[in-house]
């Protein structure tokens, strides 16, 4: 199996695109990540929306909006485990620090994904131009490199073996401030 080949849903289409131009393989990774994360977080988002809607009289409007942003917080942390999102695992990519080329920290992965909420379509265009770095990578000083393909079930083991780090507190604080700021902007324009 060559480096761009993989087995799975739509593997023939992705391999055909990758054989035409390797840039499409990286874009396929971005799109597959988006699809997987949407499938994973949409039920949670609906559940939270129902709770916020039913208890909106008892909740501060900003707290309710911040709760609605929680699924997006999960989305922004898609690369959390070993700097590899689900699609990066399947297609063989990893986020690394640009200078050291070691796997990016959880904080770097979170920061690189902050641009997704605002300029995701532009990130796809930048990904076509520069497959190893998108706008978020320039901000977080990271890049995406080819890596060994691994199965999705490794996520469960990595989650189980995760130990608490100070980075996690920083991620939660930045995430809260980020979404609190978005809720403020939303409420001001309402």
VEXVODREN-21491 format. One line per 8 residues: number of its first residue (from 1); their letters; for each residue x, y, z of N, C-alpha, C. Coordinates in Angstrom, 3 decimals, padded with zeros to 6 digits. Each point is the difference from the previous one (the first is absolute). Example, Ala and Ser with C-alpha at 12.3 -4.5 7.8 and 13.67 -1.06 7.14 Angstrom:
BEGIN
1	AS	013.190,-005.690,007.800,-000.890,001.190,000.000,000.900,001.200,000.000 ~ -000.350,001.050,-000.720,000.820,001.190,000.060,-000.770,001.090,000.730
! end
This chain:
BEGIN
1	XXXXXXXX	000.848,-001.176,000.000,-000.848,001.176,000.000,000.890,001.235,000.000 ~ -000.231,000.907,-000.941,000.840,001.197,-000.016,-000.459,000.995,001.069 ~ 000.719,001.090,000.154,-000.213,000.929,001.108,-001.368,000.667,-000.011 ~ -000.578,000.205,-001.175,-001.281,000.691,-000.043,-001.179,-000.964,000.031 ~ 000.228,-001.292,-000.077,-001.105,-000.950,-000.003,-000.479,-000.289,001.405 ~ -001.287,-000.195,000.136,-000.579,-000.456,001.241,-001.279,-000.731,-000.330 ~ -000.495,-000.747,000.938,-001.242,-000.737,-000.185,-001.066,000.618,000.875 ~ -001.188,000.066,-000.485,-001.108,000.561,000.767,-001.055,000.545,-000.939
9	XXXXXXXX	-000.978,000.648,000.580,-001.092,000.576,-000.781,000.564,001.061,-000.941 ~ -000.307,-000.125,-001.252,000.441,000.986,-000.984,001.480,-000.091,-000.340 ~ 000.654,-001.140,000.334,001.447,-000.076,-000.217,000.392,000.118,-001.460 ~ -000.814,-000.514,-000.898,000.340,000.093,-001.421,000.006,001.456,-000.457 ~ -001.010,000.763,000.441,-000.094,001.401,-000.398,001.178,000.807,000.536 ~ 000.327,-000.207,001.294,001.114,000.731,000.596,001.313,-000.380,-000.672 ~ 000.202,-001.286,-000.262,001.238,-000.428,-000.661,000.092,000.566,-001.413 ~ -001.125,000.070,-000.718,000.019,000.594,-001.341,000.379,001.471,000.068
17	XXXXXXXX	-000.589,000.739,000.931,000.350,001.410,000.161,001.462,000.165,000.396 ~ 000.457,-000.857,000.916,001.385,000.105,000.464,000.980,-000.309,-001.120 ~ -000.379,-000.916,-000.891,000.907,-000.311,-001.099,000.046,001.143,-001.017 ~ -001.079,000.762,-000.091,-000.005,001.165,-000.876,000.883,001.094,000.593 ~ -000.200,000.283,001.295,000.750,001.052,000.666,-000.013,-000.268,001.505 ~ 001.163,-000.132,000.639,000.047,-000.282,001.439,-000.689,001.065,000.857 ~ -000.154,001.204,-000.522,-000.691,001.051,000.765,-001.438,-000.398,000.313 ~ -000.626,-000.726,-000.936,-001.374,-000.418,000.224,-000.096,-001.007,001.144
25	XXXXXXXX	001.051,-000.765,000.216,000.009,-000.959,001.095,-000.091,000.745,001.328 ~ 000.716,001.095,000.131,-000.032,000.813,001.221,-001.369,000.666,000.166 ~ -000.579,000.479,-001.094,-001.334,000.600,000.056,-001.023,-001.078,000.365 ~ 000.171,-001.212,-000.520,-000.889,-001.107,000.370,000.074,-000.244,001.502 ~ 001.186,000.131,000.573,000.164,-000.153,001.440,-000.791,001.076,000.747 ~ 000.084,001.237,-000.457,-000.742,001.090,000.648,-001.506,-000.236,-000.084 ~ -000.469,-000.403,-001.161,-001.434,-000.230,-000.181,-000.478,-001.206,000.798 ~ 000.794,-001.068,000.017,-000.364,-001.183,000.779,-000.038,000.337,001.489
33	XXXXXXXX	000.944,000.784,000.475,-000.034,000.459,001.393,-001.285,000.754,000.292 ~ -000.352,000.880,-000.899,-001.213,000.796,000.200,-001.229,-000.906,000.070 ~ -000.094,-000.959,-000.884,-001.142,-000.917,-000.015,-000.044,-000.834,001.282 ~ 001.139,-000.582,000.389,000.054,-000.834,001.206,-000.362,000.815,001.234 ~ 000.570,001.183,000.112,-000.268,000.822,001.186,-001.459,000.459,000.033 ~ -000.566,000.299,-001.145,-001.407,000.397,-000.025,-000.900,-001.157,000.418 ~ 000.303,-001.197,-000.477,-000.779,-001.175,000.391,000.124,-000.236,001.507 ~ 001.174,000.243,000.549,000.222,-000.230,001.425,-000.641,001.076,000.874
41	XXXXXXXX	000.012,001.260,-000.437,-000.458,001.064,000.895,-001.421,000.483,-000.239 ~ -000.592,-000.290,-001.141,-001.363,000.471,-000.250,-000.996,-000.573,001.012 ~ 000.029,-001.302,000.323,-000.933,-000.487,001.034,000.210,000.700,001.353 ~ 001.244,000.241,000.367,000.288,000.713,001.242,-000.532,001.428,-000.071 ~ 000.184,000.643,-001.136,-000.484,001.372,-000.174,-001.527,000.052,000.111 ~ -000.677,-000.961,-000.580,-001.467,-000.044,000.085,-000.430,-000.201,001.448 ~ 000.665,-000.896,000.695,-000.311,-000.262,001.412,000.184,001.273,000.839 ~ 001.114,000.674,-000.175,000.264,001.233,000.746,-001.004,001.084,-000.376
49	XXXXXXXX	-000.327,000.100,-001.290,-000.978,000.996,-000.440,-001.342,-000.239,000.680 ~ -000.429,-001.255,000.077,-001.279,-000.327,000.645,000.046,000.395,001.477 ~ 001.110,-000.289,000.673,000.122,000.364,001.416,-000.037,001.517,000.165 ~ 000.789,000.708,-000.790,000.042,001.459,000.113,-001.364,000.600,-000.328 ~ -000.642,-000.507,-001.037,-001.312,000.526,-000.395,-001.038,-000.233,001.097 ~ -000.003,-001.198,000.589,-000.980,-000.330,001.036,000.238,000.741,001.309 ~ 001.253,000.336,000.282,000.319,000.665,001.262,000.459,001.440,-000.204 ~ -000.332,000.573,-001.138,000.486,001.349,-000.320,-000.488,001.057,000.980
57	XXXXXXXX	-001.153,-000.214,000.612,-000.493,000.975,000.970,000.874,000.044,001.249 ~ 000.620,-001.132,000.337,000.811,-000.087,001.215,001.492,000.221,-000.249 ~ 000.391,000.124,-001.258,001.419,000.156,-000.333,000.301,001.436,-000.415 ~ 001.161,000.461,000.357,000.518,001.249,-000.530,000.192,-000.224,-001.498 ~ -000.387,000.951,-000.829,000.071,-000.211,-001.453,001.416,-000.286,-000.467 ~ 001.012,000.638,000.607,001.390,-000.262,-000.408,000.416,-001.422,000.357 ~ -000.407,-000.477,001.176,000.347,-001.373,000.397,-000.642,-000.978,-000.968 ~ -001.241,000.251,-000.381,-000.674,-000.870,-000.966,000.720,-000.039,-001.330
65	XXXXXXXX	000.445,001.154,-000.459,000.708,000.054,-001.277,001.353,-000.691,000.109 ~ 000.702,000.200,001.118,001.281,-000.683,000.201,-000.219,-001.511,-000.009 ~ -001.081,-000.482,000.623,-000.302,-001.435,-000.027,-000.227,-000.485,-001.427 ~ -000.659,000.837,-000.804,-000.229,-000.384,-001.395,001.310,-000.106,-000.783 ~ 001.017,000.752,000.431,001.289,-000.062,-000.674,000.834,-001.209,000.424 ~ -000.410,-000.726,001.039,000.786,-001.137,000.482,000.329,-001.022,-001.098 ~ -000.950,-000.383,-000.859,000.364,-000.933,-001.080,001.100,000.547,-000.911 ~ 000.022,001.306,-000.220,001.058,000.596,-000.816,001.350,-000.070,000.714
73	XXXXXXXX	-000.038,000.054,001.327,001.226,-000.160,000.790,000.596,-001.383,-000.267 ~ -000.864,-000.998,-000.071,000.462,-001.356,-000.322,000.599,-000.012,-001.408 ~ -000.673,000.662,-000.922,000.495,000.079,-001.379,001.397,000.629,-000.044 ~ 000.191,001.066,000.762,001.294,000.678,000.003,001.107,-000.857,000.595 ~ -000.377,-001.026,000.740,000.983,-000.895,000.612,000.073,-001.352,-000.721 ~ -000.356,-000.021,-001.254,000.000,-001.258,-000.748,001.385,-000.621,-000.147 ~ 001.041,000.818,000.066,001.378,-000.502,-000.113,000.637,-000.266,001.371 ~ -000.807,-000.027,001.036,000.484,-000.040,001.382,000.910,-001.197,000.292
81	XXXXXXXX	-000.385,-001.182,-000.432,000.746,-001.206,000.333,001.107,-000.263,-001.019 ~ 001.220,000.162,000.443,001.194,-000.261,-000.797,000.041,000.849,-001.276 ~ -000.618,001.183,000.056,000.006,000.957,-001.112,-000.553,-000.611,-001.285 ~ -001.006,-000.869,000.176,-000.602,-000.667,-001.157,-001.506,-000.068,000.156 ~ -000.693,000.621,-000.918,-001.459,-000.075,-000.033,-000.403,-001.363,-000.568 ~ -001.292,-000.334,000.053,-000.416,-001.277,-000.588,000.418,-000.155,-001.469 ~ -000.204,001.015,-000.821,000.363,-000.107,-001.419,001.517,-000.077,-000.176 ~ 000.753,000.721,000.813,001.459,-000.069,-000.100,000.488,-001.398,000.329
89	XXXXXXXX	-000.649,-000.679,000.915,000.364,-001.383,000.329,-000.259,-000.915,-001.198 ~ -001.189,000.147,-000.578,-000.403,-000.860,-001.116,000.867,000.246,-001.234 ~ 000.257,001.269,-000.313,000.702,000.351,-001.235,001.511,000.143,000.163 ~ 000.492,-000.062,001.235,001.445,000.022,000.217,000.621,001.379,000.051 ~ -000.479,000.834,000.922,000.579,001.320,000.224,000.161,000.244,001.497 ~ 000.820,000.975,000.337,000.161,000.405,001.388,000.385,001.469,000.048 ~ -000.493,000.696,001.021,000.356,001.400,000.217,001.277,000.009,000.837 ~ 000.999,000.730,-000.479,001.270,000.086,000.731,000.399,001.456,000.188
97	XXXXXXXX	000.853,000.228,000.991,000.589,001.318,000.189,000.878,000.282,-001.207 ~ -000.103,001.192,-000.554,000.724,000.325,-001.235,001.511,-000.060,000.178 ~ 000.501,000.405,001.156,001.451,000.034,000.196,000.567,-001.337,000.426 ~ -000.648,-000.666,000.960,000.568,-001.229,000.558,-000.464,-001.260,-000.722 ~ -001.123,000.111,-000.713,-000.623,-001.128,-000.688,-000.410,-001.130,000.933 ~ -000.166,000.289,001.294,-000.597,-000.973,000.916,-001.503,000.268,000.015 ~ -000.816,-000.988,000.384,-001.445,000.233,000.002,-000.356,001.282,000.754 ~ -000.885,000.769,-000.584,-000.423,001.265,000.594,-000.687,-000.254,001.336
105	XXXXXXXX	000.124,000.973,000.903,-000.652,-000.125,001.303,-001.505,000.159,-000.170 ~ -000.727,-000.402,001.025,-001.451,000.157,-000.019,-000.375,001.460,-000.177 ~ 000.748,000.882,000.658,-000.268,001.434,-000.106,000.237,000.513,-001.425 ~ 001.073,-000.425,-000.631,000.264,000.398,-001.390,-001.121,-000.490,-000.916 ~ -000.443,-001.236,000.207,-001.077,-000.549,-000.835,-001.293,000.787,000.194 ~ -000.281,000.378,001.232,-001.198,000.789,000.281,000.093,001.364,-000.672 ~ 001.128,000.663,000.151,000.180,001.338,-000.574,-000.093,-000.039,-001.523 ~ 000.574,-001.035,-000.619,-000.038,-000.061,-001.463,-001.413,-000.186,-000.528
113	XXXXXXXX	-000.894,-000.522,000.832,-001.377,-000.219,-000.437,-000.935,001.158,000.317 ~ 000.482,001.029,000.691,-000.861,001.135,000.337,-000.524,000.731,-001.240 ~ 000.722,-000.071,-001.089,-000.431,000.694,-001.214,-001.176,-000.695,-000.686 ~ -000.275,-001.238,000.360,-001.040,-000.781,-000.672,-001.369,000.658,000.111 ~ -000.314,000.565,001.157,-001.327,000.607,000.194,-000.251,001.181,-000.925 ~ 001.043,000.666,-000.442,-000.170,001.221,-000.788,000.286,-000.184,-001.485 ~ 001.047,-000.727,-000.309,000.477,000.007,-001.390,000.261,-001.394,-000.556 ~ -000.868,-000.977,000.352,000.235,-001.364,-000.454,000.127,-000.094,-001.522
121	XXXXXXXX	-000.874,000.615,-000.791,000.162,-000.099,-001.456,001.347,000.556,-000.486 ~ 000.450,001.083,000.628,001.300,000.563,-000.380,001.123,-000.964,000.372 ~ -000.156,-000.694,001.131,001.005,-000.993,000.407,000.130,-001.109,-001.056 ~ -001.114,-000.384,-000.601,000.034,-001.026,-001.054,000.781,000.522,-001.207 ~ -000.232,001.238,-000.381,000.721,000.594,-001.139,001.495,000.076,000.306 ~ 000.336,000.446,001.213,001.413,000.066,000.398,000.594,-001.412,000.005 ~ -000.792,-001.002,000.422,000.461,-001.387,-000.022,000.320,-000.501,-001.403 ~ -000.730,000.500,-000.985,000.310,-000.355,-001.392,001.312,000.618,-000.451
129	XXXXXXXX	000.245,001.220,000.448,001.229,000.699,-000.379,001.199,-000.546,000.765 ~ -000.200,-000.248,001.294,001.079,-000.457,000.878,-000.500,-001.183,000.829 ~ 000.116,-001.225,-000.503,-000.566,-001.147,000.693,000.560,-000.246,001.414 ~ 001.205,000.453,000.281,000.567,-000.280,001.321,-000.363,001.058,001.035 ~ -000.432,001.190,-000.440,-000.310,001.072,000.954,-001.202,000.799,-000.467 ~ -000.948,000.144,000.912,-001.127,000.889,-000.246,000.139,001.199,000.933 ~ -000.944,000.914,-000.001,000.117,001.228,000.788,000.202,-000.316,001.482 ~ -000.774,-000.945,000.535,000.139,-000.374,001.402,001.396,-000.520,000.334
137	XXXXXXXX	000.652,-000.653,-000.971,001.359,-000.494,000.223,000.994,001.149,000.126 ~ -000.212,001.065,-000.742,000.893,001.157,000.115,-000.133,000.633,001.382 ~ -001.233,000.045,000.528,-000.238,000.575,001.325,000.617,-000.872,001.093 ~ -000.164,-001.315,-000.102,000.472,-000.917,001.042,001.425,-000.487,-000.215 ~ 000.622,000.416,-001.101,001.365,-000.424,-000.339,000.086,-001.527,-000.160 ~ -000.956,-000.535,-000.751,-000.062,-001.437,-000.252,-000.053,-000.255,-001.502 ~ 000.075,-001.264,-000.346,-000.222,-000.430,-001.373,-000.506,-001.425,000.034 ~ -000.527,-000.462,-001.115,-000.514,-001.356,-000.107,000.947,-000.784,-000.885
145	XXXXXXXX	000.401,-001.170,000.486,000.920,-000.844,-000.757,-000.606,-001.396,-000.187 ~ 000.445,-000.704,-001.020,-000.429,-001.396,-000.138,000.512,-000.820,001.188 ~ -000.814,-000.911,000.462,000.352,-000.863,001.124,-000.609,-001.374,-000.233 ~ 000.335,-000.910,000.867,-000.539,-001.357,-000.098,-001.514,000.030,000.182 ~ -000.692,-000.765,-000.824,-001.451,-000.106,000.123,-000.310,-000.912,001.193 ~ -000.942,000.444,000.826,-000.403,-000.815,001.138,-001.515,-000.063,000.067 ~ -000.500,-000.998,000.692,-001.443,-000.219,000.073,-000.644,000.941,001.014 ~ -001.260,000.276,-000.223,-000.736,000.899,000.883,-000.136,-000.540,001.418
153	XXXXXXXX	-000.024,-001.325,000.150,-000.180,-000.547,001.340,001.178,000.294,000.929 ~ 001.103,000.529,-000.525,001.111,000.394,000.859,-000.366,001.223,000.837 ~ -001.001,000.752,-000.419,-000.466,001.155,000.766,-000.458,-000.413,001.401 ~ -000.706,-001.110,000.083,-000.505,-000.481,001.289,001.149,-000.274,000.965 ~ 001.035,-000.662,-000.481,001.158,-000.301,000.841,000.728,001.275,000.405 ~ 000.168,000.937,-000.930,000.667,001.261,000.322,-000.806,000.801,001.010 ~ -001.327,-000.002,-000.132,-000.848,000.695,000.966,000.157,-000.626,001.385 ~ 000.011,-001.302,000.037,000.127,-000.730,001.269,001.339,000.298,000.673
161	XXXXXXXX	001.059,000.149,-000.782,001.346,000.215,000.548,000.372,001.470,000.177 ~ -000.946,000.898,-000.236,000.299,001.429,000.112,000.196,000.395,001.458 ~ 001.051,000.731,000.243,000.291,000.547,001.332,-000.171,001.511,-000.048 ~ -000.467,000.550,001.097,-000.271,001.432,000.086,001.280,000.808,-000.196 ~ -000.101,001.100,-000.767,001.107,000.926,-000.223,-000.503,001.424,000.221 ~ 000.905,000.910,000.314,-000.359,001.408,000.182,-000.580,000.590,-001.279 ~ 000.428,-000.504,-001.164,-000.540,000.471,-001.284,-001.522,-000.086,-000.039 ~ -000.559,-001.007,000.651,-001.440,-000.221,-000.063,-000.752,001.161,000.634
169	XXXXXXXX	000.527,000.527,001.103,-000.638,001.142,000.652,000.040,001.211,-000.930 ~ 001.136,000.214,-000.646,000.153,001.130,-000.927,-000.976,-000.149,-001.169 ~ -000.144,-001.210,-000.515,-000.928,-000.247,-001.105,-001.432,000.322,000.421 ~ -000.390,-000.438,001.173,-001.362,000.264,000.477,-000.214,001.503,000.200 ~ 000.982,000.686,000.571,-000.130,001.446,000.215,-000.096,000.734,-001.334 ~ 000.893,-000.315,-000.935,-000.049,000.647,-001.319,-001.321,-000.327,-000.691 ~ -000.414,-001.260,000.067,-001.272,-000.395,-000.612,-001.173,000.745,000.599 ~ -000.022,000.124,001.331,-001.093,000.725,000.648,-000.005,001.461,-000.436
177	XXXXXXXX	001.173,000.623,000.031,000.077,001.411,-000.399,-000.388,000.191,-001.470 ~ 000.450,-000.919,-000.842,-000.296,000.048,-001.433,-001.508,-000.060,-000.229 ~ -000.645,-000.992,000.620,-001.427,-000.163,-000.210,-000.823,001.021,000.775 ~ 000.495,000.441,001.132,-000.673,001.071,000.725,000.038,001.275,-000.847 ~ 001.139,000.258,-000.625,000.116,001.149,-000.899,-000.934,-000.122,-001.184 ~ -000.098,-001.201,-000.586,-000.927,-000.205,-001.116,-001.442,000.213,000.454 ~ -000.330,-000.469,001.207,-001.364,000.187,000.505,-000.275,001.482,000.219 ~ 000.996,000.740,000.468,-000.151,001.438,000.199,-000.270,000.690,-001.340
185	XXXXXX	000.768,-000.354,-001.007,-000.196,000.564,-001.338,-001.400,-000.347,-000.520 ~ -000.414,-001.236,000.227,-001.311,-000.451,-000.447,-001.108,000.799,000.689 ~ 000.111,000.168,001.317,-001.039,000.707,000.747,-000.037,001.489,-000.331 ~ 001.154,000.593,-000.265,000.052,001.427,-000.356,-000.697,000.233,-001.328 ~ 000.151,-000.947,-000.940,-000.573,000.178,-001.341,-001.425,-000.522,-000.107 ~ -000.560,-000.430,001.082,-001.339,-000.570,-000.044,-001.052,001.039,000.179
! end
